[in-house]
Amino acid sequence: MDWPAFLPLFLTASVEWVEAFTIVLAVSLTIGWGAAMGAAAAGLGTLAALTALTGGALSLGLDLHAIQLVIGVFLLLFGVRWLAKAIARQAGLKPLHDEDAEFRETRATIGKGDWFAAWLVAYKGTLLEGLEVWLIVVAFSLHSQAWVSNGLVALLALVVVCVAGVAVHAPLRRVPENAIKFVVGAMICSFGSFWTLEALAGDVWPRGDWSLLGLALFFLAGGQALAAVLRAQSRQVAA
């Protein structure tokens, strides 16, 4: 088990699966649960095929440091995007993500199309949301080789979301998505910074893997401070 990756993987997957579940739920009310779940299964099957194909990347003779650099840069870009959205929402510059609104918009969209168009909405929704999970799983697994355990973490998050969603049979509106994105964004930025600098300069971190904790706290504190500054500026402009 790749324990350092467990929390960011589980939280990232949970947020993405919640959004995918919202789309599939909206589609199911138009074409039925059977067809909607079939579309979701097709999307997950595509992701599984991508994971299987990528699993042999290291066997191609690629340089480990080059891979580590690519992974580090990707995680930085991914983490900064999540962190920036979380900061903007916390500062009031961007509205919080509304699962109910997405549910209504999806139903309105598929209400204008035919059965196959609705099926494609569920398929693409599951595939695109799951693709972000897949990218994170691949990034962590290429570094640690913990393909099985990391994949199981993503599947665990999927099961938790599905069980919760089926239980309430409604969009999971109470998931603290912005707080999760803030924490995960900071954690992924810390992994990205750690691996990028390690790939470029070698073993430069004074505390080894423990430096990840310091980096995560740095990004969390910096994000909170930036959100507070932006919120104050926004209030001044409004006043």
C-alpha positions in Angstrom: 0.0 0.0 0.0 1.3 3.5 -1.0 0.2 5.2 2.2 1.5 8.7 1.4 -0.8 8.7 -1.7 -3.8 7.2 0.1 -5.5 10.4 1.2 -5.0 12.6 -1.9 -6.0 9.6 -4.1 -9.1 8.8 -2.1 -10.3 12.5 -1.7 -9.6 13.3 -5.4 -11.5 10.2 -6.5 -14.4 10.9 -4.2 -14.9 14.4 -5.6 -14.8 13.3 -9.2 -17.0 10.3 -8.6 -19.6 12.5 -6.9 -19.8 14.6 -10.0 -20.0 11.5 -12.2 -22.8 10.1 -10.0 -24.8 13.3 -10.4 -24.6 13.1 -14.2 -25.5 9.3 -14.2 -28.4 10.0 -11.8 -29.8 12.7 -14.0 -29.6 10.4 -17.1 -31.2 7.5 -15.3 -34.4 9.5 -14.8 -34.7 9.8 -18.6 -33.5 6.4 -19.9 -33.7 4.3 -16.8 -31.1 3.0 -14.3 -30.1 0.0 -16.5 -29.1 2.0 -19.5 -27.4 4.8 -17.4 -25.4 2.2 -15.4 -24.4 0.5 -18.7 -23.1 3.8 -19.9 -21.2 4.4 -16.7 -19.8 0.9 -16.9 -18.6 1.5 -20.4 -16.8 4.7 -19.2 -15.2 2.8 -16.4 -14.1 0.0 -18.8 -12.4 2.6 -21.0 -10.5 3.9 -17.9 -9.5 0.4 -17.0 -8.1 -0.2 -20.5 -6.1 3.0 -20.3 -4.7 2.0 -16.9 -3.7 -1.4 -18.3 -2.0 0.1 -21.3 -0.1 2.7 -19.2 1.0 0.1 -16.6 3.8 -1.0 -18.8 5.3 2.4 -19.4 8.4 1.7 -17.3 9.1 -1.5 -19.2 9.8 0.6 -22.3 13.2 1.6 -21.0 12.2 5.2 -20.1 14.5 7.1 -17.8 13.2 7.1 -14.3 14.3 10.7 -13.6 12.6 11.9 -16.8 9.4 10.1 -15.8 9.6 11.6 -12.3 10.1 15.1 -13.8 7.0 14.7 -16.0 5.0 13.4 -13.1 6.1 16.2 -10.8 5.2 18.9 -13.4 1.8 17.3 -14.1 1.0 17.1 -10.4 2.0 20.7 -9.9 -0.3 21.8 -12.8 -3.2 19.6 -11.5 -2.8 20.7 -7.9 -2.5 24.4 -8.7 -5.7 24.2 -10.7 -7.6 22.7 -7.9 -6.0 25.0 -5.3 -6.8 28.1 -7.4 -10.4 27.1 -7.8 -10.7 26.5 -4.0 -9.1 29.8 -3.2 -11.4 31.7 -5.6 -14.5 30.0 -4.1 -13.4 30.6 -0.5 -12.7 34.3 -1.3 -16.2 34.7 -2.9 -14.8 35.3 -6.4 -16.4 32.2 -7.7 -19.6 30.5 -6.7 -19.4 27.2 -4.8 -20.0 24.1 -6.9 -23.7 23.2 -6.8 -24.5 19.5 -7.4 -28.3 20.4 -7.5 -27.7 23.0 -10.3 -25.6 20.5 -12.3 -28.3 17.9 -11.8 -31.0 20.2 -13.2 -28.7 21.4 -16.1 -28.0 17.8 -17.1 -31.6 16.8 -17.0 -32.5 19.9 -19.1 -29.8 19.0 -21.7 -30.7 15.3 -22.1 -34.4 16.2 -22.1 -33.9 17.8 -25.5 -32.1 14.8 -27.1 -32.8 11.1 -27.9 -32.0 7.9 -26.0 -28.5 7.5 -27.5 -27.6 11.1 -26.8 -28.6 10.7 -23.1 -26.5 7.5 -23.0 -23.5 9.4 -24.4 -23.9 12.0 -21.7 -23.6 9.4 -19.0 -20.7 7.7 -20.7 -18.8 10.9 -21.3 -19.6 12.2 -17.8 -18.2 9.1 -16.2 -15.2 8.9 -18.6 -14.2 12.6 -18.2 -14.6 12.7 -14.4 -12.9 9.4 -14.1 -10.1 10.5 -16.3 -8.8 12.9 -13.7 -8.8 10.0 -11.2 -7.0 7.9 -13.7 -4.3 10.6 -14.3 -3.6 10.9 -10.6 -3.5 7.1 -10.1 -1.1 6.8 -13.0 1.1 9.6 -11.7 1.5 8.1 -8.3 1.8 4.5 -9.5 4.5 5.3 -12.0 6.6 6.6 -9.2 5.8 4.0 -6.5 4.8 1.1 -8.7 1.8 0.5 -6.3 -0.6 0.0 -9.2 -2.9 -2.4 -7.5 -3.2 -0.6 -4.2 -3.6 2.8 -5.8 -6.3 1.4 -8.1 -8.1 -0.2 -5.2 -8.1 3.2 -3.4 -9.8 4.8 -6.4 -12.3 1.9 -6.5 -13.0 2.2 -2.8 -13.9 5.9 -3.3 -16.2 4.9 -6.2 -17.9 2.3 -4.0 -18.4 4.7 -1.1 -19.9 7.4 -3.4 -22.2 4.9 -5.1 -23.4 3.4 -1.8 -24.1 6.9 -0.4 -25.7 8.1 -3.6 -28.0 5.0 -3.9 -28.9 5.4 -0.2 -30.2 9.0 -0.6 -31.2 8.7 -4.3 -30.3 12.3 -4.9 -27.3 14.5 -5.7 -24.7 14.4 -2.9 -25.0 18.0 -2.1 -23.5 17.8 1.4 -20.0 16.8 0.3 -17.6 19.6 1.4 -16.1 19.7 -2.1 -14.3 23.0 -1.7 -12.7 22.1 1.5 -11.6 18.8 0.0 -10.2 20.5 -3.1 -8.3 22.9 -0.9 -6.7 20.1 1.1 -6.0 17.8 -1.9 -4.8 20.7 -4.1 -2.2 21.6 -1.4 -1.2 17.9 -1.0 -0.8 17.3 -4.7 1.2 20.6 -5.1 3.5 19.3 -2.4 4.1 16.0 -4.2 4.6 17.8 -7.4 7.2 20.2 -5.9 9.0 17.4 -4.2 9.3 15.1 -7.2 10.1 17.9 -9.7 13.0 19.3 -7.6 14.2 15.8 -6.8 14.2 14.9 -10.5 16.1 18.1 -11.4 18.6 18.3 -8.5 18.7 14.8 -6.9 18.3 14.2 -3.2 18.0 17.8 -2.0 15.2 17.6 0.6 16.7 17.8 4.1 14.1 15.6 5.8 13.5 13.2 3.0 9.8 12.3 2.6 9.0 14.2 5.8 9.5 17.4 3.7 6.1 16.6 2.0 4.4 17.5 5.3 6.1 20.9 5.4 5.3 21.5 1.8 1.6 20.6 2.3 1.4 23.0 5.3 3.1 25.7 3.3 0.6 25.4 0.4 -2.4 25.2 2.8 -1.3 28.3 4.8 -0.4 30.2 1.7 -3.8 29.4 0.1 -5.7 30.4 3.2 -3.8 33.7 3.4 -4.4 34.4 -0.3 -8.1 33.7 0.1 -8.3 36.1 3.0 -6.5 38.8 1.1 -8.7 38.4 -2.0 -11.9 38.3 0.1 -10.9 41.6 1.8 -10.1 43.2 -1.6 -13.5 42.0 -2.9 -15.3 43.5 0.0 -13.5 46.8 -0.5 -14.4 46.9 -4.1 -18.0 46.1 -3.3 -18.1 48.9 -0.6 
